[in-house]
Amino acid sequence: MIRLQEYAEGDIVLNDGELGKGFCILESGSLAVIREGKTLSEIDQPGSIFGELSEILGMKRDAVIKAKTPSKVRHVEESIEDIVTKNPKVSVKLIRTLGRRLYRMNQLATNEMSANETHSPSSNEEITKILVVDDKPNIVKQLTDIFAKNEWVVQSTPDEAGALKICESSSFSAILISMALPGDTSVDLRRKLKTNHNVLNTPVIGMIVQGDESAQKKALNSGFADCITKPFNANKADAIMFKVMNLDSSARYFKFVEDYLLFKLPPELSPFVINDIKENMDTRIRNTINEGILKLIIDVSNLEEVGEEAIEVVGEFAEKIEDMKLPMRGAIIATGEEAEMWNNLDGCEEWGICEDLDSAKEHLEKDPDDEEEE
């Protein structure tokens, strides 16, 4: 019996813990193989066979197969022995499928062993590398400038051949591909990259022109993790990249430095940035408590304009600390004639107003009792 079934994004195609019978054939779409919450591989080539190992080995499945995009799957619900007896050609296809998987696993194991032998544990883990595939130099430069603020390294290539060659010897935290490449090059490139052990689990993001809904739909239906639009909004592009790479976006604003938490407001406070900061406030306060840090510096000196939004963000952060009755000492880096007005905010009345980071650190080093005597 062969059953064709359609799956929406996020639907489970095959569950773990089950003893399978027969196998499945991907008709269309993209699937993810997930074990213990980690994506091991993707299945996105029409005609791909999967799910057969459970019956062949007589073992319950140890991974979940989930639809990454709307997908169609044919379930061949008959024992493999009966299927092969009726059609011996099926056995050849199964052997080839298993052989390709074994080859890829051997490549991955060899690559990991080589990496462990030649690199220290922390050498590459701390570097976020982005590959940009676009033939427009201005686009590459714009992205390089945007990502440089996060200390991300950008490498670029104008075409499919260059991307495939680079990924033969390099791995990346994310890959950006222009959907404006000729024909179906962008979709084909993404599919080919997913067979390369170096970037097998690397998120691939499409670059589209703002308002081009057909390109966005094409990218998402082809398994791209997300899209960023041209012209680039630096804050939105950052947020999407942080999300697809599963990085902490609040690291852009909050950092532990020495024995204090530095909360640095960016020059422009758009609604998007404000929401991003507010969503991470509670987490950052909890992390600060967990680290045993009792000093806080808020830097507002880079703000292009001190408006209501900035005052609201700083005030909300200070109020949260005050409401939790935390024994934290604070300093605000602010310049100009209106610098002293930050002491008018609830929770900031006792905080020091300083001109730069060094004076803020010096202020926090003083004994509070000495300050009161002064």
N, C-alpha and C positions, 0 to 999 in steps of 0.2 A: 504494500500500500504506500502510495506517495501522496503526501499532503502539502499543499502550498499554503503558507501562512504569512501574513503581513504583520510587521512589528513597528510600533512607534518608537521614537527616540527614548531611550531609557528602559524599554521593555526587556525582560529576561528571555533569551532564546533557549538556553540550556542552563539548568541550575546545577550547583555542586551538590555532592552527597547522593546523587542518583546513579543507578546502574543503567547505562544506556543500552539501546538496541538499535542496530542499523547505523545510519549516519545522516548528515545534513549537507545540502548544497546551497551555497549562496547564489541567489538569483540577482539581487541588486542591493545597493546600500553599503553600509560599513558597520562592522561588529568589533567589539573589544573583548579580549580574553583577560579576565581579571581574577587574581588570586590574592586573598587577604587584603583587599582594597587597592592593590597595585596592578596597573595595566601591564601585562606581559607582552602582548602583541596585538595586532589588528588583522582582521580578515576583511578585505575590501575588493578582491578580484572576483568578478562574476564567474561561477563555475567551481569556486574553491570548495573542497570537501573538508568537513570538520565533524568532530563529535564521535569519530569511529573508534578511538582508542579505548573507551570504556568497555565496549563489548569485546574487542580483540584481546585486551589484557584481563578481562573479567574483574575490573576494579571500578569502584564508584568514582565519579568525576570529582576532581579536586579544584576545579576552577569554574567560574561563572562566565557565560558568554552573553554579552548584553549589546543591544542595538545602540550604536553611536548616532546613527541617522535613521530615518525611515527606511526599513529594509524588507525584502521578501526572501523567504527561505523555504526550500523544499525539504521536507522531512521524509526520508526513506525509512519507513517503519517496518522493516523485515530483517531477519537475522542476516548478518554478513555472509555466513556460510551458504545460506539458501540463495542469496543474491549472486555470489561468485559462481555457484554451481550452474545457475541459469545463464549467467553472462560472464564468462572468464575474463573479458576485457576490463571489467570493473576492478579485478584484482591488480592489474597492471597500473591502473590509475591510483589505486590506494597505495601501492608500493612507491610510486613516484612521489605522492604527497608526503608519505612518511619520510622518504629519503631527503626531500627538500627541507623538511623540518629539522631532521637530524643534522644536516649540513649547516643550517643557520645556527643551531644551538652550539655546534662545535666552533663556528666562527666567533660567536659571542664569548664562549668560554676562553678561547685562545686570546682574544682581545683583552678580556679582563685580567688574565694572568700576566700578559705583557705590560698592561698599565700598572699593575701592582708592583712589578719588578722595577719599573723605570721611573715611577713618580712617587713622591712622598704623599702620605694620606691627605694633606691639606693643600697640595700645590694647585690642583685644578678645581677642587670643590668650592673654593672661595671666589672663583672667577665666573661671572655670568657672560657667556658668549652668544652673540646673535648673528645668524647668517641672513643677509638680505639679498634676495634674488630680484634684481630690477636693473634695466638697462638705462635708467635715467640718473646721471651723476648727482643732480640736485636733490633727488629723493633720498639717495644714499647719504648725502651730506646732512640733510635735515634730520634723518633718523639717528645718525651718528652723534649729532649735537644734542638731541633730546635724550638719548640713552647715556651719554657721557656724564650727565648729572647724577646718574645712579651708579656710575663707575662700571657700566657694562661695556664690553668690548664688541665692536661691530666689524664683521668681515663681509665682503660683498662680492657678487659675481653677476654678470649681465644675462646669463642664459642657463638653460637646463644642463648642458654638458659641463659647464664650470661648476655648478652646484653638485652634480654627481661625483665629479672628480675630487672636489674639496672634502666631501663627506666620506670618501673612501679612507681618509687618514685622520679626519677630525670629527669631534663630537660637538654639539651645541646645546645650549639651554632652550633655544627656540629658533625657528626658521620662518622668515617672512618672505612670501612669494607674491609678486605682482600678478593680479588677475588680468592685467592688460598684455601679458605675454602672448605671442601669436597663437591662434587656434585654441586647442585644449592643452597647451604646453603646461600651464600651471597645475591643472588637475592630474595630468600624466606624471609630472615631476613629483607631486605629493605621493602618488601611488608608488613610484619607483623608490622614493626615499624610505618608505615604510618596509622595504625589503632589505634595507641596509642596516646591519647590526649596530653601527655607530650612532644612528639617529632613529632607531626603531621606535622608541618611546618619546621622541622629541615632539613637542607640540608644533604644528604648522599653522601659521596665521596668514590669511589672505589680505592683500592690500587692494582696496577698491576706490574708485572715484566717488565722492559724496553724491548720494542720490541714485547711484547705479544699483537698483534693487535686484536686477537680474544677475549681476555679477556676484552679489552677496548671497543670493539664493543658490547659485551654482556652487559657490565655495562651500557653504554649509552643508549642502546635500552631498557634496563629494568628500566630506569627512574633515574639512578644515576645522581647527579648534575654535576659531573666531575670526573676525575681520577688523581691521582698522582702516579709517577713511582718509583720503587725500582731499584737500589740504589737511595736514595733521594738526590735531589739537593735542598739544604735548601732555596735558593732564589725562585726557581720555586714553591716548595711546599708552601712556605709562600704566594706567589702571588695568587695561586689557592685558598687557604683557605680564604684570604682576599676577593677575588671575590665572592665565593659562600656564604660567610657569610655577604656580602654586607657591609664590613668594609672599612675604608679609608686606603689603603695600604701605603700612604705617611706618615702615623703616625710613620712608622719605621724610617724615616729619619728626619722629621720635627716635633718639639714639642714646644709648648708655655710653657716657664718656667719663673715664676715670670713676669717680664716686658720685656722679650726679646724672640726672636725666636731662637731656637737652631737647627741648621742644621748639623747633625752628619753623616759623611760618613762612611759606613761599611768598614771592613778590606779589602774585596775583591770587586772590581768594575768590575763585568762581564757585557757584553753587555746587558743582561737582566735587571740587577740592574740599569744601566745607563739610559736605556729607561724608567724604572719605575720612576726614579727621575725626569727626564726631563719632562715627561708627567704631573707631579704634581707641577712643579715650579710655573706656572702662578696662579694656584689655591691657593697655599700657600702664594704667595705674596699678592694676593687680600685679603685673610683671615687675613694676618698680618696688612694690612691697615685698614681693617674693625675693628680689635681689638684695633686700636689706638697704636700699638706697633712700636717704632722707633729704636729699638736696635736689632742687629743681631750678633749671634756668629756662626761661621762655625768651626767645629771640624774635623780636618784632621789627628789628632794624631794617630788614630788607623789603618790608611792605611798601608797595608803590603808593598806596593811599591808606591811611588809618580810618576806615569806615566802620559802620555799625556791625558789619559782618565780623571783622577782626576783633572788635570789642566783645561781641557775643561769644566767639569761640574761646578767647582767653578767659573771659568771665565764667563760662560754663565749666572749663577745666579747673579753675581755681575753686569754684563752688563745690565741685565733686570732692576735691581733696578736703575742703573745710567740713563738708557734711559727714565725711567718713572719719573726722577727727584724727587725721593723720598728723604725726609730729614732724611734718616736712617744713623745711625752710626754702623760701623762694627768692629768685632775683629775676628781673626783667631787663633785657638789653633793649634800650630805646634811646633814640636821639631826637633832637629838635625841641622846640618850645613847648610842645604838648607831652613831653615824656613823663612828667610827673602825674599826668591825669590817670595813668594806669593804677596808681594807688587808690583811686576812687572806686575801683571794682570790688564787689564783695569777694572776700577771700584773699585779696591782694593788698590789703591795707598795711600789713607789716612787711611786705616784700621790698627788697632793695631795687632801686632804679639805677642802672649802670650803663655806661657808654659803650663797653665792649666786653668780650668774653673774659679777658683777664681780670678786669675789675669786678665782674660778676662772681668769678671764682674766689677772688680775694674777699669779697663781701661775705660769701658763704663760709669762709674759713674763720671769720670772727666769732667770738663767743657772744651769744645773744644777750647775756647779762652785761657785757662790756658796751654793747650798742645802746642799751637802755640808759646806762650811766652817762653816755655821751649826749 
